Amino acid sequence: MSPANSTLDTLLRVRRHRRDLCRIALVELNLYDTTLREEQQAIRLAFDAASVELRSLETNRTLDVNASVTSRRHLGDLSRELRELEQRRRELSGRIVEQGERLLLSDQDVQSLEKLLDRRETEAIAVRLRMEARELDEIFRGAS
């Protein structure tokens, strides 16, 4: 392997490593998004249950003011948590898109280097074959 190919091979390994790190980061971001989505779903279920409870308190003929206030406060807290989670997921979505773009560029870098190395190997083989053909040609000329 020529020094130039050795350098390219080293560079290719570095770029593959970067690409792998981009993949890992993207997977971690997607896992975090899944966790947030599951948390969001759990809070929505709790919000729906609290809403049903509040409606049942309000339809009773005897209104328990303390329970009603507590239930409304709980609904407000759940609503705030849902908005915060939605905001975090929107921010995370932007980060996921950015990381996906980084991965795409990193993958393109790797593919470019792989093509360049393949081309150089093909050229080296062609040079070697031409040299062998010349040597054989010289041998046949010398034998005749």
TACOR-V923722 format. One line per field, one symbol per residue. phi: phi as a letter, one per 40 degrees, with the letter a starting at -180 (. if undefined). psi: psi as a letter, one per 30 degrees, with the letter a starting at -180 (. if undefined). Layout:
phi: ???
psi: ???
This chain:
phi: .cdccccccccccccccccccccccccccccccccccccccccccccccccccccccccccbccccccccccccccccccccccccccccccdcccccccccccccccdccccccccccccccccccccccccccccccccccc
psi: kleeeeeeeeeeeeeeeeeeeeeeeeeeeeeeeeeeeeeeeeeeeeeeeeeeeeeeeffkejkjeeeeeeeeeeeeeeeeeeeeeeeeeeeeeeeeeeeeeeeeeeeeeeeeeeeeeeeeeeeeeeeeeeeeeeeeeeeeeef.
